[in-house]
Amino acid sequence: MEKSAPGNPLGQSLRATFPVRKSEVARSTALYVSCPKPSGRLRDLIKALVFDFDGLIIDTETPLHDSWSEMFDSYGVKLDREAFEGSIGGADFDIYQLLEELSGQRIEREVIRPRTRSRYLERVERNPVLPGVEDYLIAAKGMGLKLAVASSSRPGWAVDHLERRGLLHYFEFVLSEGDVSNVKPDPELYATAARRLGVRPQDTLAIEDSANGLLAAKSAGLYCVVVPNPMTEDMDFDSADIRLNSLSDMPLENLLKELRHRIDKREQSGTAG
């Protein structure tokens, strides 16, 4: 039986390779080379950003839920949203088994997998890069920050989508399930990202959309900003350093200043105590 990909119940068969178009990078290069350098204190605090992929850079999670909801409906049962949400960002569960249990029918995985996969990929393909993402990448490059992606997805999934949307060139590397022994919520992906970037975890900011991702980042010693999507907005993000509704809500330089302010406030409070 095929193991479902962490963070994506459709498993490896979902990770189809798309035709790759050449990235158009001239516009973004011209923009980020002219960005102002951050103040010394901001540079001292954060030296690298590590992005999640699914649900943060592109909303791949709502299409996945909707595609499976259609399949469950065709069997006369409903997909439990809470159970589905628990799989987002790294936790693994067998959605085929859930469908069998709820419907009381034997599920032919080889039959429904390509149908669900096709509908899912159609939806993902229509989804644009989420607001504010490229602005952050451009600003980070202008500030001299290092960039990477840490995703629990199968190898090639994030790379394909980033390249097709002209974003891959921003990142020094993209980590996926194939690069580590344990995916989120285990901290290994983020610890590996910081090590490969040549920075300390405490000098690194993770940007996440799920509770599993937040736990992974904080357990690895990174700061973490969460930007929930419609599938994750009700999760517990109390341990996040900052929560935004969208990356377009706050420019990167302002975010780093706010992070610095909150850290200073916590340190002062600790000293006073």
Secondary structure, 3 states (H helix, E strand, C coil): CCCCECCECCCHHHCCCCCCCCCCCHHHHHHHCCCCCCCHHHHHHCCEEEECCECCCECCHHHHHHHHHHHHHHCCCCCCHHHHHCCCCCCCCCHHHHHHHHHCCCCCHHHHHHHHHHHHHHHHHHCCECCCHHHHHHHHHHCCCEEEEECCCCCCHHHHHHHHCCCHHHCCEEECHHHCCCCCCCCHHHHHHHHHHCCCHHHEEEEECCHHHHHHHHHCCCEEEECCCCCCCCCCCCCCCEECCCHHHCCHHHHHHHHHHHHHHHHHHHHHC
